[in-house]
Structures are given as structure tokens and as C-alpha cells.
Amino acid sequence: MSNKLHHGDCLEVMPTLDADSVDAIISDPPYGLSFMGKAWDHGVPGEVFWREALRVAKPGAHLLAFGGTRTFHRLTVAIEDAGWEIRDCVMWVYGSGFPKSHDVGKGIDKAAGAEREVTERRTLNNNRFATSGDGKAQEQYRKFEGNANITAPATDAARQWQGWGTALKPAWEPIIVARKPLIGTVAANVLAHGTGGINVDGCRVGDTVETWPATRSYGGGTEYAFTHTTNGVVNSQKTGAVPAGRWPANLIHDGSDEVTAGFPILHASGNKLDVGTGTDAGYDASSYEISYGGRASRDYGSKGGSAARFFYCAKASKADRDEGNNHPTVKPTALMRYLCKLVTPHNGIILDPFMGSGSTGKAATLERFNFIGIDLSAEYVAIAQARIDAATKQIAEQLQYGSS
């Protein structure tokens, strides 16, 4: 593995890199929201950035770029206009979103110069994960301490608009999936450049079986039996070894209670499908008919639990904070490792032109990929270097003691 970090403007550094030399580009660029007043977040990177990234990428190389829910349309258009082929959009869903909403009633009283009566005092003293107003900081570690005053509206106008705000709770972020145009067929491009496909088997989720249309077996055994039906008529049957897991989806979640509560719950005991409310939905879990014209059924066997297990879960952790990382928009290492593995060939090179505190670089190192990172901030480059060095040491220790 090799890692090269650059302190500078990516539009000045990328031209020094060889054309067709990078296997994947994975980045969390600015969202253009002036996040926390940071100068680097005053605009979405335009076409010129992604055109230079296109030059550096190998034919068939994938680009994964995070975006904000208010501005990712500009990011997508810029990437497409630069010559990339838009392939998909992954939804990264989390429960730690922290709404950044303006209280309309308080605003009215403030404008009127009216003093609000304090009706309750709450003591805050707990550590928690929080995010910015647009969900950028999945692992932002904040400590809330002190007193919070609950106040009552002071004017009739404020009372009329009590309970109104200006923003929703952020709960997801898009990840734009793009690919540099292939040279020839997928097969020819992969053989020539090692890029063009995604690592399906290496990123399967759980121990489920994925086929469509077919009976799906989640029993966890070593053999499966698929029954292909059309309008209730059996067309064919197939048996074989159980695949390594479910096909990777364009939805990833953090496993939080807020997120998993939105998925159906399958209770093995009683063979009933529970939609998460405790109410029996009236379906037999052993033969739950999918509402696609009766083309398939699912056999859940004896394995119950949340349907959230069918999608990759990238839990956030405060471990990165223990590395001295104070970047406000850091992403979970588990998420970044999964994305690196999804689109990067063995021993490939990953580029992050908006490196920040090095979440992509750390993840790439832990997955045994090579990494090139670029960032304008000397402070964040130093943090990124420390995090990547720690990951490199971790890998070396694993090799020394024979673990993987």
C-alpha cells in the first residue's frame, strides 16, 4: 500500500497526476451551504473539477461523491457535464440528524422587541452524536452542557405561529454514483484497465439469498431451493449452495433505532409479518406474497428480525474522534470502507480531491488500497496523515500476528 497526501488546491494538484492512472474517486466534496461559516463550503464543485478528475481516472473507473439534499442536483449535473456517466444514487440513511430550524414564533417576538417568559429550565449534560443542519456530520461529537430555557410566546402574532419552523430533520444524504465511459465492452475494459464493474460478491449483505423472481430462503443453511413462479404456476426449481449474502443495494443505513423502526419486523414465532407497530399485518411470514402480480414469494424460515438487515449497515462511532479529528463533516469509517471496497479493484488507487480529515484515506488503507488525497487545509491534512498512519500501523500489526 502507498499513500500520498497533498496540501493544496485540487485544481492545481490533479493536473500533476498522470492521465488514466486512478482506479476510483471517492469524495465528500463541499455541499455549497456555507456550513458553520466555513469558507470551503461556499459552493458546489463545478464541471471544471470533475473534468480534471475524469482525465485522471482510468476508463471505467467509478466516482462516488456525497451531496447535500438541497444542492446535489447541481453536483450531479456538474459531474455529468464533465463527461461522466451517471450510474445511480445511493441513499445514506441515518438517525442522528440534527435539525437546524429557525423558530418562527421566537423570530416574531425578537423582531417586535418583546421579552418572552421563561416557563421551564432544562439542564443539559449528555454526550451525543449530532449532525449539521443538512446531515453532513454523521460522527460530529458534541457535548451539550448547561441550561436551556423554555419560553412562552409574548405577542399574539408569536402565539399564532408557535410551533412553526423552517427546516426538516435531516435523515439522509445522496451519494452520486458515476463512471468514466468505457473503452469497448465491459469485459474488454475490465481486462484492459481493471475497472468498469462493481464488487458485488465482496459487498453482499448478510447471509440472505437474493434472486428475482424466486422463493427467497433466509434459513442460514448451506443449501437453498428456489421456486420460480408466474401467477402461482411453478415454472422451474433450482437447488444449490447458499450465496454469500444479499445483492448490495442503493440504500445504506446506520442501524440506529430511528432508522430500523421504519423497516418491517418479521417475527419467526407465530409466522406473522409485523410492520413495526406491533400490529399483525395478516400475512403468513412463511409465504408472504410480494405485491408484484404474484410473481414470487419469500420463505423467511425460522429467521425473524428487522428487514433492515437486508441493507448494509454502517454504524457511526466516536472512535475517529479519539484520533484528534475535529473536522465537522467526518463520515463513519465503516461506510467509507464499504464504498471503497464496492468500486475499487484489488490493489487499486483511490483518489479523494476533497480529502478533509482523511476518512476515505483511512478506509482505503484498512481495505489495503492505495490512496491519493488533496485538501486546502494544512490542519486537516495533518489530521488525515495521523489517521492514515494509525490505520497503517493497525494493518501492520494484523499482518504480524496473522489476523486479517
N, C-alpha and C positions, 0 to 999 in steps of 0.2 A: 504494500500500500504506500501511496505517496500523497502528501497534502501540500498545497501551495496557496498561501493566503496573501492577498494584495490589498494594501491600503490605498484607495484612490477611487476615481470616478470610473464606473464600469464602461462608459463610452470611450474612455482613454485606455483602459486596460484590455478590454476584449479585442481591439484591433491588433494587439501584440500576440494574441494566441493564433495558432495555426488554424486554417480553414479545415472543416470536416474532421475535427480532432476530438470532439466531446461526444460521449455516448448518451448523456441525458442532462437536462437542465431542470432543476427543482428549486423553486424560489418562492419567497413570501415578500413580494415587492410592495412598495408604498400603495396605500389604498386611496390616496388623494382626499383625506378627510381632515387634514391638519390635526392629527391625533395628538392630544396632550400638548399642542402647540409646537410639535416637532417640525423643524424645517424640512426634514427628509420626507414628510408625508403631505406635502402641499400639492402634489399632482400624481396622476396615474402615469407610469412609464409609457411613453408613446411608441409609435411604429419604429422610430429610429433605433430604440433599444433592442426590440425583438428582431429587427432585420439583421443587426450585428450578431445577435445570438444565433440566428439562423445560419449565418455564414460559418460560425464556429462549430455548429452541430454537425454530426455525421448524417448522411441521408438516412431517413427512417428513425432518427433519434426523437425521443419524446420530450415534450416540455410540460411540466406541471407547475402552474402558477396560482397561488392563492389570490382571492379578490375579496373586496368588501361588497356587501349586499346592495349598497347604494351606487357603487361605481364599477362593478365587474363587467358591465356591458361595454364600457369604454376600454377596459383591459382586453376583453375578448376581440373586439373589433380591431384594436391595435395589433394584436398578435396575428389575426387573420390577414390584415392588410400587409403585414410584413412578409407574408408568403407561407406561413404555417397552415397546416390543415387542422381545423378544429375537429377533434375526435369525440369528446364527451365533456361532461361537467360532473365532478364528484361533489356530493353534498356531505360536508363535515359537520355533524350534528353534535351539540354539546349542551350540558345543563347548567354550565357555570356563567352564562351570560349575565351581565350587569347592566340594567337599563340606564341610559344617560338621557333622562327626560326632564324637561322644564315643567315645573308645577304651575299651571295656568293661574290658579287661584292666588298663589303666592305672588306671582308676577303682577297681577292686577292690584293687589294690596300694596306692593312695593312701589308701583308707578303712582299710586294715589297718596303715598307717604303715610299710609295707615299702619299702626303698630298692631301686630297680631298677639293675642293672648296665648300664653303657654298653658296647655291643658294637660300635658304629660311629659315627664322626663325619663328617657331610657338610657341605661348605661350600656355602652358597647365595649366589650372586651373579649373579642374572639378572633382567632386566625382563620382566614378563609381564602379560597381561590376566587378571583374575580376577573372580569374582562373589561375592556373598554366599551364605549357605547356601541361599537359595531362588532364586538366579539373578537377583536384581534388578539387579546392576550389570554389564551387558554390557561396559561400557567402563571398569570400575574399574581404574585403573592402580596396581599395587602393585609395590614394589621389595623383593625378598627378599634380604637380606644376612645374613652371619654364619654360625654353625654350628648344625647340627641334630643332636641326639643320638639315635641309635637304641638303644633299651634292650630288655632281655630281661625277661620276667615274673619276679617274685621269689617268688610264692606259688603253691601248687598250684592254687588257685582261679583265679588270673590266667592260669596256663598253660592251664587248661581253656577259658577264654573268650578266649584270644588270637585276634586276627583278627576279632572281633565289633565292630560299631559301632552307630550309632543313626540314620544318615541315608543316603539315596541321593545320588549325584552329580546336581545339578540340570542339566537339559539342555533344558528348555522352559518357556515361560510362556504362559498363555492371554491372549488379547485379546478381551474381550466385545464383540460387535457388536450394537448395539440401534438402534432407530429410533423417533422420535416418531410416534404414529399419524397417518396421512394424513387429509386432508380430501377426501373423494371418492375417485376413482380415482388410480392412479399418474400417469397422463397429466395429469389435471386439477391435481393437487398440484404437479407439476413446472412446469406452465405458470404457476400462480399464485404459487408460492414459490421455484421454482428448486431444490427439494430433493425427495428421495424415491428417487432412483436412485443407482447407484454407477458410477464412471467405468471401465467395462470396457475400452474400446479404449485409454484413456490409461494403463492399468496392465497391459496384456498383457505376458507374459513371453517373452523370447527371440524367435526367428524361426520358431517352430513353428506348425503349423496345428492347430486344435482343432475337431473335430467328433465327434459321437457319435450313433448308431454309424456309423462310416465308416472307410475307409482313411485313415491319418494320414501325411502326407508331410512329411519333415523335410529335404528336399534343399536348401532355401535358394534355390530358383529363383523365377521371377516368376509361374509358373503352377502350379496344383495339379490333381490328378484324384482325386475322391472316388468310392469304390465302396461303396454301401450294400448290405450282405448280411444275410440271415437264414438261419441254419442252412446256410451255404455257398452259398445261392442268391442270385444278384445281382438286386436289386430295381431299382436305379436308379444312374445315374452322373451326375457333375456336374463341370464344369471352371470355372476362373475364376482371378482374381488371388489371390495368396497373402495372407492376412490379416497383420496386423502382429505377431502373436505368439499365444502360448497364453493361454487364459482364466485370469484371476487366481484362485488357489486359496486355501483357508483354511489353508494351510501356508506359512510363510515361514522361510527358514533363513539362516545366516550364512556359508555357504560354507566352513566350517572342515573340515579333514581328518577330524575325528571325525564330523562330520555327513555329509559326502558319501560316506564309506566305507559308510554304511548304505543307499545307493541302488545299484540295478543299474548295471553298466557295460556299455555297448554298444560292441563293437569292430567298426568298419567293416571292418577287414581280417579276412577269414575269415568274415564274415557270421554270427558267433555271438554269442549273448547270454551275458555273463559276469555273475554275480550279485555280483561284487565280491571273490570269493575266489580268482579265477584259474581256477576250475573251469568247464569247458564245460557249460552247462546243457542242451545238446542241442537248442536252438531255433535255427532259421534267422532271423537278425535281419531279413532282408528280408521275412519273412512270419510274424512272431511272433503266434500266435493268442491273443487275450485269453481268459481263462477265464470269460467271461460267456455261456456257451451258444453259442459260435462266432459271435457276432453281429458281430464286426468283426476286422480285422487291422491291424497297423501296418507301414507301409513306412518304414524308417529310412534308406533310400537309402545314401549313402556317408558319412553323418554319424554318427560314433560319439561316445562320451563318456558321462559320468555322467548318469543320469536326474534328478539334482538340478537340471539346467538347466531342467527343466520348471516349477520353482517359483522365485518371486522370491528373489534372494539379496541380503541387506542386510548387507554386511561391516562389522564393527566397526573403528574406527580410533582411534588415540590423538590425532587432530587436535584434538578437543574439549578434551583435557587441556592442549594448548598455549595455550588461551584462558584459563587460570587457573581452570578448572572443577574444583572438588573435591567436587562432590556425589557421594555414594556410589552412587546408583542411576541414573546417566545412561544413556539409551538411544542406540543408534547413530543418527546423523543420517540415514543412508541409509534406515533403517527408518522413521523418523518422516516423512521426505519422501514415501515411498511411501504411507503411511497417510493423510497429508494429501491427497494427490492422488486417492486412491481414493474418498473420500466428500465432497469439498468442491467445489461448483460454481465456475466461473470468477469471480474477484474476490470470493469468499465470505469470511465472517468465521468464524474458528476460535476457540473458547474452550477454555482449559485452566484449570479451577478449582484444580488442584493442580500448579502450574507447575514447582516445583523450580528447577533451573538453566536452564530455558528450552529444552529440546530440541525441544518442539513448536513453540515460537515461532520458533526458528532455522529449523526445517524449513519452517514456514509462509511465512516471509519468502523463503527460497530458491525456493519454489514460487510466489511472487508472490501469496500470500493475505494477508488482513488478520488481525490476531491480538489477542486479549484474554487476558491471563494474570493469575492471582491466586496469591499464596503468603504464608504466615505469616512466613517468614524474610526479614528485611531483607538478610542476606548473600546468599541465593540470588537474590533479586530483582535485586540489583546484578550478580551474575554473569550472570543471564539477560539483563539490559539490555545488558551488554557483548557477549554472544554475538550478540544480535539486531542490535545496531549494526554489528558486524563483517559479518554476513550482508547487511545493508542496503547497506553500503559495497561489498561484493562484487558485488551486483546492479547498483549504480550504475556500477561500473567496466565490467561486462559490457555495459551499455547504451551507455556512452561509446565503447567500442571495437567495438561492433557484434556481440558474441557473444551467444548465448542462454543 
